[in-house]
Amino acid sequence: MIEVSLSWSKGRIASVRLSLSPVFSISSDTKNQAEPIVQWLNEYAKGSKKPFRGILPLHHLTPFQQKVLRELQQIPAGETISYGELGALVGTPNGARAIGGVCHINPFPLLIPCHRVIRSDGQIGGFATDLEIKRRLLAFENSPV
């Protein structure tokens, strides 16, 4: 499945990294397993479809990037949206490439589900890391791609 690696800085989540793994696993450089992010990831691994609603530090990103990432959090598990459809939702109807660029720099994959964005022709599209990770996440969530 997927290994999720969390990095923390000054008590806050700093980054999320995804890699291929035989099972869904979580590694973190914090010992505090009560963190809401760790709790959510454990529930997700058990099949929960609840979106992550915690606060993520996005202040270093542009307003457009923040808007796209916040809109991504509205896509339910098991559903997909095209880059163009997402562009229209954030007020940039011809901005599919720009949307793809924001998905590519998403600092919190899985928590902000950029894997749920696909091409308008129904093909899987790109993914910042390994396309197999995107395929596995969509299959895990029972998406039609």
Backbone as CSV, one residue per row, in Angstrom:
resi,resn,N_x,N_y,N_z,CA_x,CA_y,CA_z,C_x,C_y,C_z
1,MET,0.834,-1.179,0.000,0.000,0.000,0.000,0.881,1.244,0.000
2,ILE,0.824,2.029,1.084,1.527,3.306,1.164,2.137,3.478,2.552
3,GLU,3.346,4.044,2.603,3.911,4.486,3.871,3.813,5.999,3.902
4,VAL,3.307,6.525,4.999,3.171,7.960,5.205,4.213,8.371,6.227
5,SER,5.107,9.270,5.831,6.136,9.770,6.741,5.831,11.223,7.078
6,LEU,5.739,11.503,8.362,5.439,12.852,8.840,6.688,13.484,9.432
7,SER,6.900,14.758,9.127,7.984,15.521,9.742,7.368,16.677,10.509
8,TRP,7.942,16.955,11.659,7.427,17.995,12.544,8.502,19.034,12.789
9,SER,8.070,20.274,13.022,8.972,21.347,13.383,8.278,22.237,14.404
10,LYS,8.911,22.421,15.533,8.355,23.269,16.589,6.933,22.871,16.957
11,GLY,6.682,21.564,17.028,5.383,21.068,17.440,4.298,21.113,16.379
12,ARG,4.648,21.484,15.145,3.659,21.549,14.056,4.112,20.655,12.909
13,ILE,3.141,20.182,12.171,3.453,19.367,11.004,4.233,20.221,10.001
14,ALA,5.319,19.697,9.484,6.134,20.429,8.511,5.988,19.852,7.112
15,SER,5.850,18.527,7.018,5.705,17.915,5.701,5.164,16.497,5.823
16,VAL,4.640,16.034,4.705,4.157,14.663,4.577,4.821,14.089,3.331
17,ARG,5.353,12.888,3.455,5.961,12.218,2.309,5.311,10.848,2.157
18,LEU,4.975,10.493,0.926,4.357,9.199,0.637,5.340,8.330,-0.129
19,SER,5.347,7.040,0.185,6.167,6.091,-0.561,5.439,4.753,-0.618
20,LEU,5.850,3.928,-1.576,5.233,2.615,-1.732,5.652,1.705,-0.573
21,SER,4.716,0.877,-0.142,4.953,-0.032,0.972,4.016,-1.228,0.815
22,PRO,4.396,-2.389,1.336,3.498,-3.542,1.238,2.218,-3.377,2.068
23,VAL,2.276,-2.544,3.098,1.107,-2.293,3.953,0.997,-0.792,4.189
24,PHE,-0.182,-0.354,4.612,-0.344,1.045,4.979,0.340,1.245,6.315
25,SER,1.297,2.166,6.367,2.004,2.406,7.620,2.282,3.894,7.783
26,ILE,2.510,4.274,9.026,2.755,5.666,9.367,4.046,5.732,10.155
27,SER,4.952,6.585,9.718,6.154,6.836,10.505,6.209,8.324,10.793
28,SER,6.657,8.648,11.976,6.654,10.038,12.403,7.832,10.279,13.321
29,ASP,8.413,11.469,13.226,9.515,11.792,14.119,9.017,12.406,15.430
30,THR,7.747,12.198,15.743,7.211,12.622,17.029,6.710,11.389,17.764
31,LYS,6.812,11.390,19.036,6.349,10.260,19.840,4.890,10.435,20.255
32,ASN,4.339,11.615,20.014,2.982,11.910,20.456,1.956,11.334,19.473
33,GLN,1.505,10.135,19.736,0.527,9.486,18.859,-0.879,10.065,19.033
34,ALA,-1.049,10.999,19.971,-2.350,11.636,20.168,-2.549,12.808,19.216
35,GLU,-1.543,13.162,18.442,-1.678,14.250,17.478,-2.885,13.977,16.576
36,PRO,-3.720,14.978,16.333,-4.889,14.777,15.473,-4.537,14.233,14.088
37,ILE,-3.392,14.624,13.555,-2.999,14.133,12.229,-2.738,12.636,12.278
38,VAL,-2.023,12.189,13.300,-1.721,10.764,13.438,-3.012,9.985,13.661
39,GLN,-3.894,10.516,14.476,-5.190,9.864,14.697,-5.965,9.748,13.388
40,TRP,-6.013,10.841,12.608,-6.744,10.815,11.348,-6.132,9.787,10.400
41,LEU,-4.805,9.750,10.311,-4.142,8.788,9.429,-4.450,7.349,9.829
42,ASN,-4.469,7.073,11.116,-4.819,5.727,11.575,-6.252,5.379,11.188
43,GLU,-7.179,6.321,11.315,-8.564,6.084,10.912,-8.661,5.899,9.397
44,TYR,-7.937,6.721,8.639,-7.918,6.599,7.179,-7.437,5.203,6.771
45,ALA,-6.368,4.734,7.411,-5.813,3.415,7.094,-6.817,2.303,7.354
46,LYS,-7.759,2.536,8.260,-8.790,1.547,8.565,-10.018,1.709,7.673
47,GLY,-9.963,2.662,6.714,-11.064,2.821,5.770,-11.977,4.001,6.007
48,SER,-11.667,4.842,6.985,-12.504,6.017,7.229,-12.471,6.950,6.029
49,LYS,-13.610,7.489,5.678,-13.703,8.418,4.545,-13.838,9.862,5.012
50,LYS,-13.647,10.101,6.314,-13.772,11.460,6.832,-12.617,12.325,6.324
51,PRO,-12.916,13.550,5.883,-11.836,14.433,5.446,-11.024,14.937,6.640
52,PHE,-9.763,15.253,6.388,-8.942,15.847,7.427,-9.356,17.309,7.570
53,ARG,-9.687,17.724,8.779,-10.160,19.083,9.030,-9.232,19.879,9.939
54,GLY,-8.058,19.359,10.197,-7.119,20.075,11.056,-6.500,21.263,10.336
55,ILE,-5.810,22.074,11.085,-5.157,23.256,10.532,-3.769,22.871,10.050
56,LEU,-3.488,23.213,8.801,-2.185,22.943,8.221,-1.513,24.273,7.888
57,PRO,-0.212,24.401,8.130,0.475,25.661,7.855,0.670,25.882,6.347
58,LEU,-0.130,26.772,5.803,-0.052,27.090,4.378,0.383,28.540,4.147
59,HIS,0.726,29.252,5.224,1.026,30.676,5.153,2.180,31.015,4.211
60,HIS,3.069,30.086,3.938,4.212,30.342,3.060,3.844,30.256,1.577
61,LEU,2.614,29.875,1.283,2.156,29.732,-0.101,1.418,30.986,-0.552
62,THR,1.285,31.153,-1.872,0.563,32.305,-2.408,-0.926,32.149,-2.108
63,PRO,-1.691,33.241,-2.155,-3.140,33.136,-1.954,-3.796,32.160,-2.944
64,PHE,-3.350,32.152,-4.202,-3.911,31.215,-5.180,-3.629,29.775,-4.771
65,GLN,-2.393,29.489,-4.387,-2.044,28.132,-3.977,-2.858,27.707,-2.752
66,GLN,-3.012,28.604,-1.799,-3.809,28.301,-0.614,-5.258,28.008,-0.991
67,LYS,-5.803,28.803,-1.902,-7.196,28.612,-2.334,-7.377,27.247,-2.989
68,VAL,-6.456,26.881,-3.852,-6.526,25.571,-4.521,-6.441,24.443,-3.497
69,LEU,-5.490,24.533,-2.583,-5.314,23.468,-1.592,-6.516,23.361,-0.663
70,ARG,-7.113,24.483,-0.317,-8.321,24.424,0.523,-9.492,23.809,-0.244
71,GLU,-9.589,24.106,-1.533,-10.658,23.517,-2.347,-10.442,22.015,-2.498
72,LEU,-9.191,21.597,-2.594,-8.887,20.160,-2.676,-9.422,19.406,-1.465
73,GLN,-9.405,20.050,-0.311,-9.874,19.396,0.909,-11.381,19.139,0.877
74,GLN,-12.084,19.723,-0.078,-13.531,19.534,-0.177,-13.905,18.324,-1.031
75,ILE,-12.934,17.720,-1.721,-13.216,16.569,-2.585,-13.356,15.329,-1.702
76,PRO,-14.536,14.716,-1.680,-14.732,13.545,-0.818,-13.906,12.338,-1.262
77,ALA,-13.533,11.516,-0.320,-12.848,10.256,-0.624,-13.739,9.431,-1.534
78,GLY,-13.135,8.789,-2.516,-13.894,7.981,-3.452,-14.373,8.757,-4.662
79,GLU,-14.130,10.060,-4.698,-14.520,10.888,-5.837,-13.284,11.538,-6.433
80,THR,-13.403,11.914,-7.690,-12.329,12.625,-8.372,-12.899,13.857,-9.060
81,ILE,-12.006,14.758,-9.437,-12.357,15.982,-10.138,-11.237,16.245,-11.141
82,SER,-11.552,16.882,-12.249,-10.499,17.174,-13.217,-9.773,18.457,-12.834
83,TYR,-8.575,18.603,-13.381,-7.800,19.815,-13.133,-8.595,21.047,-13.593
84,GLY,-9.259,20.941,-14.739,-10.056,22.051,-15.250,-11.256,22.371,-14.368
85,GLU,-11.934,21.335,-13.881,-13.074,21.561,-12.980,-12.619,22.253,-11.694
86,LEU,-11.485,21.830,-11.183,-10.955,22.461,-9.980,-10.583,23.911,-10.265
87,GLY,-10.017,24.158,-11.446,-9.690,25.522,-11.842,-10.929,26.406,-11.864
88,ALA,-12.019,25.897,-12.412,-13.266,26.662,-12.452,-13.767,26.958,-11.045
89,LEU,-13.633,25.999,-10.140,-14.091,26.200,-8.759,-13.324,27.299,-8.029
90,VAL,-12.059,27.494,-8.400,-11.250,28.525,-7.736,-11.166,29.805,-8.560
91,GLY,-12.003,29.897,-9.610,-12.065,31.127,-10.390,-11.031,31.239,-11.489
92,THR,-10.425,30.142,-11.885,-9.445,30.123,-12.965,-9.839,29.026,-13.949
93,PRO,-10.908,29.262,-14.746,-11.455,28.190,-15.578,-10.498,27.638,-16.633
94,ASN,-9.512,28.406,-17.053,-8.536,27.913,-18.030,-7.195,27.610,-17.366
95,GLY,-7.233,27.331,-16.096,-6.003,27.173,-15.336,-5.626,25.759,-14.973
96,ALA,-5.957,24.794,-15.834,-5.652,23.400,-15.502,-4.161,23.192,-15.214
97,ARG,-3.296,23.814,-16.001,-1.854,23.662,-15.787,-1.425,24.273,-14.449
98,ALA,-2.006,25.430,-14.132,-1.690,26.075,-12.851,-2.158,25.204,-11.687
99,ILE,-3.323,24.586,-11.847,-3.840,23.681,-10.813,-2.888,22.506,-10.649
100,GLY,-2.437,21.946,-11.770,-1.473,20.848,-11.705,-0.197,21.257,-10.994
101,GLY,0.237,22.480,-11.219,1.428,22.985,-10.545,1.244,23.073,-9.038
102,VAL,0.067,23.510,-8.613,-0.210,23.579,-7.173,-0.266,22.173,-6.584
103,CYS,-0.920,21.257,-7.282,-0.971,19.869,-6.794,0.449,19.311,-6.651
104,HIS,1.315,19.673,-7.583,2.692,19.170,-7.566,3.474,19.634,-6.342
105,ILE,3.192,20.835,-5.855,3.941,21.350,-4.701,3.189,21.169,-3.378
106,ASN,2.063,20.457,-3.404,1.275,20.215,-2.203,2.176,19.679,-1.090
107,PRO,2.349,20.447,0.011,3.243,19.986,1.069,2.634,18.899,1.969
108,PHE,1.336,18.647,1.810,0.658,17.705,2.694,-0.201,16.707,1.918
109,PRO,0.434,15.921,1.010,-0.364,14.953,0.273,-1.077,14.002,1.227
110,LEU,-2.192,13.533,0.823,-3.116,12.694,1.571,-3.969,13.539,2.500
111,LEU,-3.348,14.390,3.339,-4.130,15.291,4.181,-4.868,16.301,3.306
112,ILE,-4.201,16.777,2.276,-4.814,17.589,1.227,-4.776,16.689,-0.008
113,PRO,-5.916,16.109,-0.378,-5.952,14.986,-1.324,-5.792,15.354,-2.802
114,CYS,-4.590,15.776,-3.172,-4.334,16.110,-4.576,-4.400,14.873,-5.475
115,HIS,-4.314,13.691,-4.887,-4.412,12.463,-5.684,-5.803,12.287,-6.298
116,ARG,-6.778,13.040,-5.837,-8.151,12.939,-6.351,-8.388,13.809,-7.575
117,VAL,-7.351,14.467,-8.072,-7.468,15.305,-9.263,-6.920,14.521,-10.448
118,ILE,-7.732,14.406,-11.492,-7.366,13.633,-12.684,-7.532,14.487,-13.936
119,ARG,-7.115,13.959,-15.065,-7.258,14.664,-16.346,-8.723,14.692,-16.777
120,SER,-9.060,15.640,-17.625,-10.446,15.779,-18.082,-10.897,14.606,-18.940
121,ASP,-9.947,13.854,-19.529,-10.319,12.686,-20.330,-10.486,11.425,-19.485
122,GLY,-10.401,11.578,-18.159,-10.586,10.438,-17.264,-9.310,9.681,-16.938
123,GLN,-8.212,10.045,-17.587,-6.936,9.395,-17.295,-6.408,9.906,-15.952
124,ILE,-5.495,9.173,-15.381,-5.030,9.459,-14.025,-4.288,10.789,-13.904
125,GLY,-3.593,11.224,-14.929,-2.840,12.478,-14.831,-1.526,12.254,-14.112
126,GLY,-0.952,13.325,-13.590,0.345,13.238,-12.941,0.240,13.140,-11.433
127,PHE,1.398,12.985,-10.820,1.487,12.962,-9.366,2.921,13.332,-9.013
128,ALA,3.098,14.117,-7.983,4.419,14.650,-7.641,5.437,13.557,-7.335
129,THR,4.986,12.447,-6.797,5.933,11.379,-6.491,5.784,10.270,-7.520
130,ASP,5.223,9.179,-7.164,5.106,7.998,-8.015,3.637,7.810,-8.412
131,LEU,3.375,7.676,-9.709,1.993,7.471,-10.151,1.361,6.235,-9.528
132,GLU,2.170,5.255,-9.189,1.623,4.054,-8.551,1.025,4.393,-7.190
133,ILE,1.597,5.372,-6.497,1.021,5.811,-5.219,-0.366,6.382,-5.471
134,LYS,-0.509,7.216,-6.497,-1.811,7.794,-6.826,-2.812,6.693,-7.169
135,ARG,-2.393,5.728,-7.976,-3.283,4.610,-8.338,-3.740,3.845,-7.087
136,ARG,-2.800,3.561,-6.199,-3.133,2.797,-4.992,-4.071,3.579,-4.074
137,LEU,-3.824,4.879,-3.939,-4.708,5.685,-3.089,-6.114,5.735,-3.669
138,LEU,-6.233,5.928,-4.983,-7.558,5.966,-5.610,-8.251,4.608,-5.497
139,ALA,-7.507,3.537,-5.670,-8.095,2.206,-5.522,-8.527,1.977,-4.068
140,PHE,-7.704,2.386,-3.129,-8.028,2.252,-1.713,-9.321,2.999,-1.372
141,GLU,-9.498,4.168,-2.001,-10.696,4.976,-1.752,-11.854,4.582,-2.666
142,ASN,-11.635,3.585,-3.534,-12.646,3.099,-4.462,-13.060,4.116,-5.518
143,SER,-12.103,4.937,-5.980,-12.372,5.875,-7.058,-12.386,5.128,-8.385
144,PRO,-13.093,5.666,-9.376,-13.272,4.945,-10.646,-12.103,5.004,-11.606
145,VAL,-10.931,5.462,-11.205,-9.779,5.527,-12.131,-8.894,4.316,-11.952
